[in-house]
Amino acid sequence: MLLLFETPAGFALFKVLDEGKLSKVEDLWKEFSTSESARKVVKLKAFSKFENTSEALSAATLLIDSKPSKALRKFLRAHCDGETLAVADSKFGNAIKEKLKIECVHNNAVMELMRGVRSQLTELISGLAVQDLAPMSLGLSHSLSRYKLKFSPDKVDTMIIQAIGLLDDLDKELNTYAMRVREWYGWHFPELAKIVQDNILYAKAVKLMGNRSNAGKLDFSEILPEEVETELKEAAVISMGTEVSDLDLMNIRDLCDQVLALSEYRAQLYDYLKSRMNAIAPNLTALVGELVGARLIAHGGSLLNLAKQPGSTVQILGAEKALFRALKTKHATPKYGLIFHASLIGQAAPKLKGKISRSLAAKTALAIRYDALGDGQDNSMGLENRAKLEARLRNLEGRELSRSAGSTKGKPKIEFYDKDRKKGAGALITPAKTYNTSADSILGRTTEPVIEKAEKQDEDTSPKKRKHGEAPLSQTQEAVEGVPVTGDEKKEKKKKKKKKTDAEDIDLQNNKDSGVEPEREEAETKKNKKKKAEAESAEIQNEGQDVEPEAEGKKKKKKRKHEEENKMQSKKKEKKKNDE
């Protein structure tokens, strides 16, 4: 058995001396612990050296694709007659077997043998030092990585950047030229602007018609639909526009020629951009379309620069102003940039546009990387991801529909079971309950309605503190309840009043000692005397006669209000005096 081993310096072919040791795969590494034991297992038979770096690079690139180079095929034909060849890659072994008819082996024992040879490579190959092997392997790896990232002429994305820039400029120019044609010819035939909405069809109609008087004689069937044509001819007869000279019409027709020429060139440029996008970024085109994909590449600078960006950056590319404004003002950041014009986001409902744009940006970032760095040239990945996104959109829309079908919390309303109601019918099985008139008996209620009202008022109103100048509680109780108060209770209340008046007198004396003005003290004493006299007269009246509680309560309320107003006025006067 022979072993093919690839090195940065060339291909080495080793002869396996003892094939019986390959049966013990677990103990095979022990045979390569030293260089002497390794020489007993394998022995170098032949070595094919690379002449230069380019040859090493071409051989390495072919090995990645599992293809043998021409020099390797010559080398194997010369040394592998009737021998089985152990290789590190099964696909590479199949390619050698097809082309050279050499039996190839690839298994765990071979891989373990390769590891052992790699550990003792400098000892098994004479003339290959460690200090020479390290720079050779580093140089080959660098050149190989440069080759893998090197773009072919078909992969040049600068053409896409220039084409999409020119396409946007053409759209602006076409719009300005078409508006100029409408404004210029509108002086002669203003009704035509409303009849023909499309700019290109308008320019074609103006070029064919010239003066509006020619409209009835001409056939517009190649340009306009039949209904629009009849409307145009009717409007041309009754038009309110001014007359123009033949020189003016000639210049208007020249401008129409420019508009039509620009529109034709734009169509050609769009076809070119479409073909270049399908060649350079097929997966990106399948996901977001040609125009959006080209704008993303132009905004990123190149396809490779765009491949370095994460999905979150791809999502808001083109909305940088809005992003930094939102960060500065601490508002919500934008959900999409250039990617908003993709057809998938256009299909989504307004509530779902943010979710779909986030998912689309993630898939778009993967597609860009695959197009920039991958070897495949098909758009299978893009189509597969697009199908997944469409399924996700349908799922989200279905979830929204189920929420709207249920209650406000997203769950269906639960109908309560009623044994008296038939299934699927609105009628009741048992008769409806009637009103029981026997429950209206009013036996046992002997109190008068006036007293009941007074009791309810007492229950509703909570007990409050008596304000300064209000009538005592006993009087209000007599007035409201209509029940006379006993003599002992009156005496106790009078004693309480006297104590209060004594306390007020003590306060007045204290105020005098502290230096209060004499006028103020006299006014307060007069007020207190008046209040006492009024309270005593009210008590005498209540003792002598029974008054209706409701009328008495109203009078007392009026008195209280009047007293409170007098108090407020006196306080204001006192404040003014103090300020003076």
C-alpha positions, 0 to 999 in steps of 0.5 A, a space after each residue: 500500500 502506498 500513501 499520498 501526502 500533500 506538502 507545501 513543497 510538493 507531493 510525497 509518496 510513502 510505502 507502508 511497510 507493515 500493513 498489519 499495524 493499520 488494523 489497530 487504529 487506536 494504538 497507531 499513534 504510538 508508532 509515530 511517537 519517535 522518528 525511529 519507530 515511524 521509519 519502521 511503519 512508513 518509508 519515503 518512495 518518491 517525491 514530486 517537487 513544485 517548481 514555483 509558487 504558481 504551480 503550487 497554487 494551481 495544484 492546491 486549488 485543484 485539490 480543493 475541487 478534488 481534481 488531480 493536476 497534470 503533474 500529479 497524474 504523471 507522478 502517480 502513473 510512474 510509481 503506482 502500478 498495481 498498488 493501492 493508494 491511500 488518500 485523505 479525501 474520498 472524492 479525490 480518490 474517486 477522481 483518481 480511480 476514474 482517470 488513472 484506474 488506480 485503486 484508492 482507500 480512505 478510512 479511519 486507519 488512513 487518517 490516523 496514518 496521515 496524522 502520524 506522518 504529519 507529526 514526523 514529516 521533517 524526519 521522514 523527508 530528508 532535505 525538508 527542514 522545519 525552518 523551510 516548511 513553515 514559510 512555505 506553508 504560510 506563503 501558499 496559504 496567503 496566495 490561496 486565500 487571495 485567489 479564492 477572494 479574487 473576482 473574475 471579470 464577470 464578478 465586477 460590481 462597479 458596472 452595477 454601481 454606475 448603472 443604477 446611478 445612471 438609471 436614477 439620473 435618467 428617471 429624474 431627467 425624464 420626469 422633468 422633461 415630461 413635465 415640461 412637455 405637459 406645461 408647454 403643450 398645455 397652453 394649446 390643449 390643456 384638457 389632454 393632461 387629464 385625459 392621458 396620464 402616462 408621460 410617454 403616451 402623452 409625448 407620443 400623442 403630442 408628437 403625432 397630433 401637433 395642432 389639436 385641430 388635426 385630432 379628428 383626422 388622425 388614428 391614435 389606435 396604436 398609442 391609446 385605447 379606444 375610449 381614451 381616443 374618443 374622449 381626446 377627439 371630443 375634447 379637441 373640438 371644444 378645447 379652451 387652449 390658445 392657438 400656437 404657431 408652427 414653430 412652437 409646435 416644432 420645438 414641442 415635437 423635438 422635446 417629445 423626441 428627447 423624452 421618447 429617446 430617453 425612455 427607450 435608453 432607460 429600458 435598455 439600461 434596465 435590461 443590462 442592469 437586470 442581466 448583470 445583477 443575475 450574474 453577480 448577485 443572483 441570490 440577492 436579486 431573488 430576495 429583494 429584486 434587481 433595483 433594490 439589490 443594486 441600490 444596496 450594493 451602490 450604497 455599500 460601495 461594493 458587494 464585498 463591503 456589503 458582505 461585511 455588514 450585519 443584518 441589522 445594518 443592511 436593514 437600515 441602509 439608506 436611513 442614516 439621517 433618520 437613525 442619527 436624528 432618532 438617537 439624538 432626540 431619543 425617539 424610535 429608530 427607523 425600521 427599514 431603509 432601502 429595503 423598504 422598496 422590496 416586494 415582500 415588505 410591500 405585500 405585508 400589512 403596516 403592522 407587520 412591516 417591521 417584523 418582515 423587514 427584520 427577517 428579510 434583512 437577515 436573509 439578505 445578509 446571508 445571500 450577499 455573503 453567499 454571492 460575494 464569497 461563495 462558489 455557486 452561481 445559481 439562485 437556489 438559496 435566494 429562492 428558498 429563503 424567499 419561500 420561507 419569508 412568504 410562509 412566515 408572512 402568511 403565518 403572521 397574517 393568519 395570526 392577526 386574523 385569529 386575534 381579530 376573530 376572537 375577543 380583545 385579548 386574542 382568545 375566543 369568547 366563551 359562551 355560558 351554558 344555559 340548561 333552559 335554552 335550546 341548542 341553536 335556538 333563541 327560545 327558552 324551554 321553560 316559561 319565563 319567570 313572572 313578577 310576584 305581586 305578593 312580595 309588595 306587602 307593606 305590613 309592619 311599617 307604621 312610621 310617618 314618611 317625614 320621619 323616615 326621610 329625616 332618619 335617612 338623611 341622618 344615616 347618609 350624612 356623617 357626623 361633622 364638627 360644629 363650626 364657629 357660630 353654628 347652632 348647637 347639636 341639640 337644636 338641630 336634632 330637635 328640628 330634624 327629628 321633631 322629638 323634644 329633648 329632656 331638661 337634664 340634657 339641656 342643662 348639660 349642654 348649657 354647662 358645656 357652652 359656658 366652659 367654651 365661652 370661659 375658654 374663649 375669654 381666657 384666649 382673649 386675655 392672653 391676646 391682650 397680654 401679647 399686644 393685640 390691638 384694642 379695636 380688634 378685641 372689642 369687635 370679637 367680644 361684640 360678636 361673641 355676645 351676639 352669638 350667645 344671644 341668638 343661640 339662647 333665643 333659638 333654644 327658647 323658640 324650640 322649647 316653646 313650639 314644635 316647628 317642621 324640621 325641613 323649614 327650620 333646617 333651611 332657616 338655620 342654613 341661611 343664618 350660618 351662611 350669613 354669619 360665615 360671610 360676616 366673619 370673612 368680611 371682618 377678617 378681611 378688614 382686620 388684615 387690611 388694618 394690620 397691613 396699614 
